[in-house]
Amino acid sequence: MLQKQPFEPTFDDKFATIVHDLCTQGFSIYDHFLSPLIIHNLAHEARSLHENGAFRHARIGHGRSLQLRPEVRNDQILWLDTENPSAIQVPYFQDLETLRHAINRNLFMGLFEFEGHFAIYPPGARYQMHYDRFVGTMERLVTTILYLNDHWQECDGGALSIHAGNTQTDLRLPMDILPIAGRLVTFISGDFPHEVQPASRDRISLTGWFRARP
């Protein structure tokens, strides 16, 4: 299981690193993607909005097939307005836009826009194994998950479990990834089935997808 590394700011191009990982294995894990202050502010914003009742129980499916299935998924989410983000969200969306252009330049994926939401998993909540790309669609192409959980330990649970799909990869799967603050997980949405394991404390993320034009 991946463990937290000490915070050591570097001057490498994080976008190039992520794109290289996507090119070679379809999957990337990048720690300290944003500064600790920005991560702290995003987590505080998510908690405040949750306490004020802005979140809703997540559903599964797409379009008219949306349904509430707590036995499959029982987190709570708040969709973000990407056209009018809060001041706290702006730095992340700016970095996502840079990442989108970098992916398009190198992988020629035609990524057009981003959609995303805050997600809070209360203690014991989980999301059973699933793909992020809906059956019969090509809209969600690349998944990004930014974790906002300070001082997360392995004993807290809540790992993102990545499983082998039908696409060849050099990754050793299955793999469990801890939802550590500042960690960005990026992968090709249709290639990796995954699940969220239960945790013993609130688990917060900012989850989203780069989409192609409908």
C-alpha positions in Angstrom: 0.0 0.0 0.0 1.4 3.4 -0.9 2.6 5.4 2.0 2.9 9.2 2.6 6.2 10.8 1.7 7.7 13.9 3.4 6.7 17.1 1.7 9.6 18.2 -0.5 8.8 20.8 -3.1 10.4 20.1 -6.4 10.9 22.0 -9.6 10.0 19.2 -12.0 7.1 19.5 -14.4 4.3 17.7 -12.6 2.1 17.8 -15.7 4.8 16.1 -17.9 5.2 13.5 -15.2 1.5 12.7 -15.2 1.3 12.6 -19.0 4.3 10.3 -19.2 2.6 7.9 -16.7 -0.6 8.0 -18.7 1.3 7.3 -21.9 3.3 4.4 -20.5 0.8 2.7 -18.1 -2.5 4.5 -18.3 -2.3 5.4 -14.6 -0.6 8.1 -12.5 -0.1 8.8 -8.8 1.4 12.2 -8.0 1.9 13.3 -4.4 1.8 17.0 -3.3 0.0 18.1 -6.5 -1.1 21.3 -4.7 0.4 23.1 -1.7 -0.7 22.0 1.8 -2.4 25.4 2.2 -4.6 24.9 -0.9 -5.4 21.4 0.1 -6.4 22.5 3.6 -8.6 25.3 2.2 -10.4 22.9 -0.2 -11.0 20.4 2.7 -12.3 23.2 4.9 -14.7 24.3 2.1 -16.0 20.8 1.6 -16.7 20.3 5.3 -18.4 23.6 5.6 -20.7 23.0 2.6 -21.4 19.5 3.9 -22.3 20.9 7.4 -24.7 23.4 5.7 -26.6 20.7 3.9 -25.3 21.3 0.4 -24.3 17.6 -0.3 -26.7 14.9 -1.6 -26.5 11.1 -1.5 -24.7 9.9 -4.6 -26.5 7.9 -7.3 -25.3 5.4 -9.8 -26.1 5.2 -13.5 -26.4 7.7 -16.2 -29.2 9.9 -17.5 -32.6 8.3 -17.1 -31.0 5.3 -15.5 -29.8 7.2 -12.4 -30.9 5.5 -9.2 -30.1 5.5 -5.5 -28.4 2.3 -4.5 -26.8 2.6 -1.1 -25.8 -1.0 -1.0 -23.5 -0.2 -4.0 -22.5 3.4 -3.2 -23.2 5.4 -0.1 -21.1 8.5 -0.2 -22.4 12.1 -0.4 -21.5 14.5 -3.2 -21.7 18.1 -4.3 -21.3 18.9 -8.0 -19.0 21.9 -8.7 -19.7 24.8 -11.0 -16.6 24.7 -13.2 -17.7 27.9 -15.0 -17.9 29.8 -11.7 -15.6 28.1 -9.2 -15.1 29.5 -5.7 -11.9 31.5 -5.1 -10.6 28.4 -3.1 -11.2 26.1 -6.1 -9.6 28.4 -8.7 -5.9 27.2 -8.3 -7.0 23.6 -8.8 -9.1 24.3 -11.8 -6.2 26.3 -13.3 -3.9 23.3 -12.9 -6.5 21.0 -14.4 -6.7 23.2 -17.4 -2.9 23.0 -17.8 -3.1 19.2 -17.4 -5.9 18.9 -20.0 -3.8 20.8 -22.6 -0.8 18.7 -21.8 -2.7 15.4 -22.3 -4.2 16.7 -25.6 -0.8 17.7 -26.9 0.7 14.3 -26.2 -2.1 11.8 -26.3 -4.4 13.5 -28.8 -7.5 12.6 -26.8 -9.5 15.6 -27.7 -10.4 16.4 -24.0 -12.9 19.2 -24.1 -14.1 20.0 -20.6 -14.0 18.9 -16.9 -16.8 17.9 -14.6 -16.3 17.1 -11.0 -17.7 17.0 -7.4 -16.7 17.0 -3.8 -17.2 13.5 -2.3 -17.5 12.7 1.4 -17.5 9.1 2.6 -18.8 8.9 6.2 -17.3 6.2 8.4 -18.2 2.8 7.0 -19.3 4.1 3.5 -17.9 2.5 0.4 -18.3 2.3 -3.4 -18.3 -1.2 -4.9 -16.2 -2.0 -7.9 -17.1 -0.1 -11.1 -15.7 1.7 -14.2 -16.0 5.5 -14.5 -16.9 5.4 -18.2 -20.6 4.7 -18.7 -21.5 1.8 -20.9 -22.2 2.9 -24.5 -20.5 6.4 -24.1 -17.1 7.8 -24.8 -17.6 11.1 -22.9 -15.6 10.4 -19.7 -12.0 9.7 -20.9 -9.7 10.6 -18.0 -10.4 10.4 -14.3 -8.8 12.7 -11.7 -9.1 12.2 -7.9 -7.6 14.7 -5.6 -7.5 13.7 -1.9 -8.1 16.1 0.9 -7.4 14.0 4.1 -4.8 15.3 6.5 -2.8 12.9 8.6 -4.3 9.8 7.0 -2.9 6.5 8.2 -3.2 3.0 6.8 -5.2 2.0 9.9 -7.9 4.5 8.8 -8.8 2.3 5.8 -10.6 4.0 2.9 -8.1 2.8 0.2 -8.9 3.2 -3.5 -8.5 -0.3 -4.8 -7.4 -0.5 -8.5 -8.1 -3.8 -10.3 -7.0 -5.2 -13.7 -9.3 -4.6 -16.6 -9.1 -5.7 -20.2 -6.3 -3.3 -21.1 -2.6 -4.4 -20.8 -0.6 -2.5 -18.3 2.7 -2.8 -16.5 1.1 -2.0 -13.2 1.0 -4.7 -10.5 -2.6 -5.0 -9.8 -4.7 -5.1 -7.7 -3.3 -2.0 -6.0 -4.5 -0.2 -2.9 -3.9 3.6 -2.7 -4.4 5.6 0.5 -6.4 8.8 0.2 -3.6 11.1 1.5 -4.0 14.9 1.4 -2.5 16.3 -1.8 -2.3 13.1 -3.7 -3.7 13.2 -7.3 -4.6 9.9 -8.9 -5.2 10.1 -12.7 -6.1 7.3 -15.0 -7.8 6.3 -18.3 -11.4 6.1 -17.2 -12.4 3.0 -19.3 -9.4 0.9 -18.4 -9.4 0.4 -14.7 -12.2 -1.0 -12.6 -11.9 0.3 -9.0 -13.6 0.5 -5.7 -13.5 2.6 -2.5 -13.0 0.6 0.7 -14.7 1.6 4.0 -12.9 4.0 6.3 -13.1 4.6 10.0 -13.3 8.4 9.6 -14.7 10.9 7.1 -12.9 10.5 3.7 -12.9 13.6 1.4 -12.0 13.9 -2.2 -12.5 16.1 -5.2 -13.3 13.6 -8.0 -13.8 14.5 -11.7 -13.4 13.6 -15.3 -12.0 15.1 -18.5 -14.7 14.6 -21.2 -14.7 14.5 -24.9 -17.4 16.3 -26.9 -20.7 14.4 -26.9 
